[in-house]
Amino acid sequence: MIITICASSKFFDRLISIEKELESLGHKVILPSMDEYPSLEEDAFAKIQHDLIREHFNKIDQSDAILVVNFEKNGIKNYVGGSGLMEMGKAFDRKIPIFMLNGIPEISYKEEIKAMKPVILHGELSKIN
């Protein structure tokens, strides 16, 4: 299965180990543009200048599934930010399965996340099938 990883840039340092584990399970992994733009801030200028949103949407289009990597950020357990929500919406619209590494966060748009029916992995990548 081809899996695109969706994650906050704050989690990029953890993605290589996730990529390796997914590959050991037989999956092909598409990562965010973390190698090309490792020092970019998460601001509109950087996203516009490098067309990062559209670029990641194109990666989702090439996928059989997405994996939302969601750890604690800014005091929010299982954080999913604005970009993550948009990426989930893109996958949902394309009928691409959505996997979440951890549970649904307690945030104002949690009902929208629930409505997209993500598969919650509870940290166990081997549950992806």
Steps between C-alpha positions, in 0.01 A plus 500: 500500500622854426458712813550876519592625843330817621651671803582832658855610420566482874477120467737464201784367715282196582393419144808309381448224758131482405597483133743213569243306700237540227750389236588194710129417491510512119363849436639776278513832686470856373624759748426871531762733348713485810828432321467783251390764751620394847537852638172650384267649754136402487384832360300607198796651316698174502195299401424737213860543388554124469136405420517248784126447542442414135816289494379291792152470350666358186674243719166403653360452149774240435415304815295200597467643855623780723646471848445799727787504748360677802691544826463761774563857388430830675355306794247321277516120509480338151528840329361546148545851364344691215716345229437153639126560498517622139707196400248270665223681312686451171538127568138472611377671183710264287373197700856425613511321838617711794707349779588692816799390702337611825150597609284794402604818683267702721480803269221712358489303172510149649151425364622569146789259559261236635269546200784403263511163681876466545639167616669560835818289531578571867869519408502157327602538134454126445121562512518664155360256244 
